[in-house]
Amino acid sequence: MKHTKGKWEWYQKKIRATRRTPDCIEIGIISDTARKDGTRTIMSTQIFDDNPSWKKEELLANAKLIASAPELLEALKEIYKTACDAEDKDRSNGWVRDIKDIADLQLEAIKKAEGHY
């Protein structure tokens, strides 16, 4: 499974009411790289003004976290590679075992992010 390439950014925009829907705020994630069909939107959701159960601040925080996912994944991969390189260079030190344990946790997170579960 591959995720949408490019730098991801979050956005929010106000959508005015129509005859059928009340005012709402749309919060979403876009990529700076268009897909084959030309679209850039990765995901979006709408919060209607007449539904107070959705907390705008929480949805914005979630959007910001989701938007950082590709960069977090790349950083995690680099840390994993560094930990594996350190393990290969010096297996005699006890700290290498600790690094290996951390690397195993990182690999699990990478696999989950890439859909290998």
N, C-alpha and C positions, 0 to 999 in steps of 0.2 A: 504494500500500500504506500502510495506517495502522497505527500501533502502538496498544496498549491505552492509553487515556487515564488520567490520574491520576498521583499520586505513587507511585513503585514503592519497595517495601521488601523486603529479604531476610529470610529466617527460617531457623531450623533447629529440628528437633524430633526427639526420640528415639522410635523406634517399637519396641515390644517384640516379641520373637519369637512366632511362631505355630507350629503343628505343621509348616507347610510352609516357613517362612522364618526365618532367624536374626535377631537384633537388628540394627537398622540406624539410621542417621541420615538424615533427609530434609532437604535443603537446597533452598530455592526462592525464587521472587520472586512477590510479590503486589502488586496495585494497590489503592489506597484507593477506587477507583471500580469498581463492579460492572459487568459486561457485561450485555447484554440477557437472557442466560440466568441471571443472578444470580451467576455465578462471578467470583472475584477472582484466582485463581491464573494467573500468566503462564507459569511453568515450574517444574518441580521434578525433582530426581534423588535417588536413594537410594544411600547408601554402606553396604554390608553389613559388619558387624564382622569377618566371616571372609574379607574380600577386602582385604589390605593394599596392593594396587597403587594404590588411589585415595588420594590425599593430602587429608585433610579440610581442611587449612589452604589448599591451593590452590583447592579447590572453593568454600570460603567467600570467598576473595579474588575469584574469578570472579563469584560471586553478588553481591558488593558492587559490582563494576564494572558488571555488567549492570543492577543496580537504579538506578545513577546515570545510565544512558543517556538517559532523557528530559530530564533537567536539563542534561546535557552537550550534547545536540542543541539545546536552546533557547539555551544560552549561545553555541554556535557560530553559530547563525543571527543572533543579535544582534551578534556580532563581525563577521560577514560584512556585515550591513547597515551597520554603522558604517564599515567599510572602503570599501564602495561609495559611501557618502555623502561620505567624505573625498576619494575619487577624483573625484567629480563637482564638488566645490567648488574643487579646485586641481590642475590637470593640469600646471602648470609646474614643480613641484618634483620632483626625482629620487626622493624618498622615496615618492612616490605610486606609482611603478612597483613598488617593493618591496611596498607594501601590496596592490597589485593581484595580485602573484604569490601572496601569502599568502591573499588572498581567493579566488583560483582553487583553491588547495588546500582551503580551507574548503568551497567549493561542492562539490568532489568528495566530501568526507566527508559532507556533508549529503545529497547524492544517494544515496550508498551506504546511509546510515542509513535513508533513506526508501524504499529499494527501487527506485530508478530505474536500477539496473544489472542 
